[in-house]
Amino acid sequence: MSDNQTNTSIDKTPTTHFGFQQVEKNQKASMVANVFDSVAAKYDVMNDLMSMGVHRLWKRYTIDCSGVRNGQKVLDIAGGTGDLTAKFSRLVGPKGRVTLADINLSMLKVGRDKLRDRGLVGNIDYVQADAEALPFPDNHFDVVTMAFGLRNVTEKQNALNSIYRVLKPGGRLLVLEFSKPASAQLSKIYDMYSFHILPKMGQLVANDAESYQYLAESIRMHPDQETLKGMFETAGFEQCDYQNLTGGIVALHRGYKF
Ligand SMILES: C[S@@+](CC[C@H](N)C(=O)[O-])C[C@H]1O[C@@H](n2cnc3c(N)ncnc32)[C@H](O)[C@@H]1O
């Protein structure tokens, strides 16, 4: 199925996917909100457990590829508990600004508390925002990042268009997201892990198997590397490329606005 995997059912109600379920488009955002309300408090612990800490390396690599410099303006959309924001805050320094934006207040609050506890104050703004309709001026940010957020968005192309609008000419977008493993063998092992072990881990640690079942399903429904690259180009991004990380389990897509 192509991206946005949007269908129209017989009664013409526009539908989309929520994991493997087909749901009415206008229901998806609140279903995603329930997932992140439920996992917010245990989100960081689960990330470390599920990825055996490897998500830190994926995020470190994203920072390295971002080219963020002192004094710049950065938007970390779907920033959740703020792992990228924390690193950007140090990189942009007191003359720069980082906006940690997320649609979900529970995730934003966990992120804000964590960053304040680490003494990261003064150059971070916290904004509740939908990636599909960003409440920022045109040509505003030097760099936008979105880590593990895009697959949860109802209309992914709208989000990419909106990000394009708020980037300055010369600015870049980096999307770090689960993707399609490059080898069939890795896919098999990964499926086994995702559908058999992950929900059990979610049940044990966060008392919530369903959200982690959604996680596994939403990854399978996300556009593959080439499809997402095409969506970047449709939004207007140039010099688009991607790099597979951990055999394509995750991909880092990059595009520039000129
Ligand atoms: C898996 S978490 C990723 C958090 C963080 N970026 C990280 O890498 O740890 C996905 C985040 O996307 C947010 N999200 C989902 N839909 C969104 C939307 N339409 N606009 C903005 N954020 C959204 C969720 O609330 C959640 O915090």
The ligand as an SDF file (V2000), in Angstrom:
LIG
                    3D

 27 29  0  0  0  0  0  0  0  0999 V2000
    7.8880    7.3880   19.8470 C   0  0  0  0  0  0  0  0  0  0  0  0
    7.7150    9.0060   20.4700 S   0  0  0  0  0  0  0  0  0  0  0  0
    9.2430    9.7640   20.0370 C   0  0  0  0  0  0  0  0  0  0  0  0
    9.7270   10.7510   21.0450 C   0  0  0  0  0  0  0  0  0  0  0  0
   11.1430   11.2820   20.8200 C   0  0  0  0  0  0  0  0  0  0  0  0
   11.2390   12.0010   19.5720 N   0  0  0  0  0  0  0  0  0  0  0  0
   12.1610   10.1770   20.8520 C   0  0  0  0  0  0  0  0  0  0  0  0
   12.7550    9.8910   19.8230 O   0  0  0  0  0  0  0  0  0  0  0  0
   12.3620    9.5960   21.9070 O   0  0  0  0  0  0  0  0  0  0  0  0
    6.5910    9.6980   19.2930 C   0  0  0  0  0  0  0  0  0  0  0  0
    6.1000   11.0710   19.6650 C   0  0  0  0  0  0  0  0  0  0  0  0
    5.3550   11.5890   18.5640 O   0  0  0  0  0  0  0  0  0  0  0  0
    4.3380   12.4050   19.1020 C   0  0  0  0  0  0  0  0  0  0  0  0
    3.3200   12.6690   18.0620 N   0  0  0  0  0  0  0  0  0  0  0  0
    2.4260   11.7930   17.5390 C   0  0  0  0  0  0  0  0  0  0  0  0
    1.6660   12.4050   16.6130 N   0  0  0  0  0  0  0  0  0  0  0  0
    2.1050   13.6860   16.5320 C   0  0  0  0  0  0  0  0  0  0  0  0
    1.7210   14.8130   15.7460 C   0  0  0  0  0  0  0  0  0  0  0  0
    0.7350   14.7350   14.8390 N   0  0  0  0  0  0  0  0  0  0  0  0
    2.3770   15.9660   15.9290 N   0  0  0  0  0  0  0  0  0  0  0  0
    3.3700   16.0720   16.8420 C   0  0  0  0  0  0  0  0  0  0  0  0
    3.7720   15.0390   17.6210 N   0  0  0  0  0  0  0  0  0  0  0  0
    3.1580   13.8560   17.4620 C   0  0  0  0  0  0  0  0  0  0  0  0
    3.8330   11.5850   20.2750 C   0  0  0  0  0  0  0  0  0  0  0  0
    3.0590   12.3440   21.1570 O   0  0  0  0  0  0  0  0  0  0  0  0
    5.1460   11.0870   20.8730 C   0  0  0  0  0  0  0  0  0  0  0  0
    5.6420   11.9510   21.8570 O   0  0  0  0  0  0  0  0  0  0  0  0
  1  2  1  0
  2  3  1  0
  2 10  1  0
  3  4  1  0
  4  5  1  0
  5  6  1  0
  5  7  1  0
  7  8  2  0
  7  9  1  0
 10 11  1  0
 11 12  1  0
 11 26  1  0
 12 13  1  0
 13 14  1  0
 13 24  1  0
 14 15  1  0
 14 23  1  0
 15 16  2  0
 16 17  1  0
 17 18  1  0
 17 23  2  0
 18 19  1  0
 18 20  2  0
 20 21  1  0
 21 22  2  0
 22 23  1  0
 24 25  1  0
 24 26  1  0
 26 27  1  0
M  CHG  2   2   1   9  -1
M  END
$$$$
